[in-house]
Amino acid sequence: MACAFSNTCRAVTVFIWAALTLLIVHVASATKISIHVAASEIERQALLNSGWWKDRIPHNSSDHCNWVGITCDYEGRITDIDLLNSNIKGELGRLNFSCFPNLKSLDLWNNSLSGSIPPQIGSLSKLKCLYLHGNNLTGIIPKEIGSLRNLRGLFLYSNKLSGVLPQEIGNLKSLTELYLSLDFNRFNGTIP
């Protein structure tokens, strides 16, 4: 009797296919979890490397999603960094922006951040609100800011920014609020 016609062979074949399918789904699921854990750890390390959490903001948990000022999505990825009025000192560029692909809101208003706005800020493709006002930021607004296509609010007033506004600001089609102010900033040229 040929195996193709045997009910036992059919049952064994179906069982093997089902077992292989379950194994593939399990491996794929475990791989997906590993990728999310690795990405979440990259974000956590980027926060720690900024130095903003060390001795400044209490965090009693190794889970950065429970830290003050951090909001995460259901996968444990950071969506909001909200550190307004947190007395943060240091350079803005110490935060590795490219580590936060899901960031939607960055609120660093009214701290003592210095340095320039790094070009890597353009990697925050999901960013909707950027609050950097009330710091000591210097230099120009980088042209990469024009890559933030989802940006609705850009707040840069009360800094020490200067130079010509980049033409790329005109690419921000979703922008509904733009606050640059000349009270401390020293921009020149035309508004794009």
C-alpha positions in Angstrom: 0.0 0.0 0.0 1.4 3.4 -1.0 1.9 6.0 1.7 0.0 8.6 -0.3 -3.2 6.6 0.1 -2.9 5.6 3.7 -4.9 7.5 6.3 -2.1 7.0 8.8 0.4 8.7 6.4 -2.0 11.6 5.8 -2.5 12.1 9.6 1.3 12.0 10.1 1.8 14.5 7.3 -0.8 16.8 8.7 0.7 16.5 12.2 4.2 17.3 10.9 3.0 20.3 9.0 1.1 21.6 12.0 4.1 21.1 14.2 6.4 22.9 11.8 3.9 25.7 11.5 3.8 26.1 15.3 7.5 26.0 15.5 7.9 28.7 12.8 5.3 30.9 14.5 7.0 30.4 17.9 10.5 31.2 16.5 9.2 34.2 14.7 7.4 35.4 17.8 10.5 35.0 19.9 12.5 36.8 17.3 10.0 39.7 17.3 10.1 39.9 21.1 13.9 39.9 21.0 14.0 42.7 18.5 11.6 44.8 20.7 13.6 44.1 23.8 16.8 45.1 22.0 15.3 48.3 20.6 13.9 49.2 24.1 17.3 48.6 25.6 18.9 50.9 23.0 16.5 53.6 24.0 17.2 53.1 27.7 20.9 53.3 27.1 20.5 56.5 25.1 18.6 58.1 28.0 21.3 57.1 30.4 24.1 58.2 28.1 22.6 61.7 28.0 23.4 62.1 31.6 20.1 63.8 32.2 18.8 61.1 34.5 21.9 60.6 36.6 21.4 62.3 40.0 18.9 64.7 38.6 15.6 62.9 38.1 14.7 60.1 40.5 14.2 56.7 38.8 13.8 53.7 41.1 13.2 51.2 38.3 15.4 49.7 35.7 12.3 49.9 33.4 12.8 53.3 31.7 9.1 53.3 30.9 8.5 54.0 34.6 11.0 56.9 34.8 9.8 60.4 35.4 9.0 62.2 32.1 9.0 59.0 29.9 5.9 57.6 28.2 6.1 54.3 26.3 3.8 52.5 23.9 2.4 49.0 24.4 5.7 47.6 23.0 7.8 49.5 25.5 9.1 52.0 22.9 9.4 55.6 24.0 6.8 57.9 22.5 7.2 61.0 24.7 10.0 62.6 26.6 8.5 65.3 28.9 11.1 67.0 31.0 9.9 70.6 31.2 11.2 72.5 34.2 13.5 69.6 35.2 16.7 71.7 35.8 18.6 69.7 33.1 22.0 71.0 32.3 24.3 69.9 29.5 24.4 69.8 25.8 21.2 68.9 23.8 23.4 66.8 21.5 24.1 64.4 24.3 20.8 62.7 23.6 21.2 60.4 20.6 18.0 61.3 18.7 18.4 58.4 16.2 17.7 55.9 19.0 14.0 57.1 19.3 12.2 56.2 16.1 8.8 56.3 17.7 9.2 59.6 19.6 6.1 61.8 19.0 6.7 64.6 21.6 10.0 66.0 22.9 9.4 68.6 25.7 12.6 70.0 27.1 11.2 73.5 27.8 12.7 75.7 30.4 15.9 73.8 31.3 19.5 74.8 31.0 20.4 72.9 27.9 23.2 74.4 25.8 25.0 73.7 22.5 23.4 73.6 19.1 20.4 71.7 17.8 22.1 68.6 16.3 21.3 67.6 12.7 20.3 64.1 13.9 17.1 65.7 15.2 15.9 65.1 11.6 15.8 61.4 12.3 12.7 61.8 14.5 10.3 61.1 11.7 7.2 60.6 13.9 7.8 63.7 16.0 4.7 66.0 16.2 5.8 68.5 18.9 9.2 69.9 19.6 9.5 72.1 22.7 13.1 73.5 23.1 12.2 77.0 24.2 13.6 78.5 27.4 17.1 77.0 27.2 20.5 78.3 26.2 20.7 76.8 22.7 23.1 78.5 20.3 23.9 78.2 16.6 21.7 77.8 13.6 18.5 75.8 13.1 19.7 72.7 11.2 18.2 72.2 7.7 17.4 68.6 8.8 14.5 70.0 10.8 12.7 70.1 7.5 12.6 66.3 7.5 10.1 66.3 10.4 7.1 66.0 8.1 4.6 65.2 11.0 5.7 68.1 13.1 2.8 70.3 14.2 4.4 72.4 16.8 7.9 73.9 16.8 8.9 76.1 19.8 12.4 77.6 19.8 11.9 81.0 21.4 14.0 82.2 24.4 17.3 80.6 23.3 20.3 82.2 21.7 19.8 80.8 18.2 21.0 82.8 15.2 21.5 82.8 11.5 19.2 82.4 8.5 16.1 80.2 8.9 16.6 77.2 6.7 14.5 76.9 3.6 13.6 73.4 4.7 11.2 74.8 7.3 8.9 75.3 4.3 8.7 71.5 4.1 6.8 71.3 7.4 3.3 71.1 5.8 1.7 69.8 9.1 3.1 72.7 11.1 0.4 74.7 12.8 2.4 76.4 15.5 5.8 78.0 15.0 7.3 80.1 17.8 10.8 81.5 17.1 10.7 85.0 18.7 13.4 87.5 18.5 13.5 88.3 22.2 16.7 86.3 22.7 17.2 84.6 19.3 19.1 86.6 16.6 17.7 85.3 13.3 18.3 87.2 10.1 17.1 86.9 6.5 13.6 86.1 5.3 11.0 83.7 6.6 10.8 80.8 4.1 
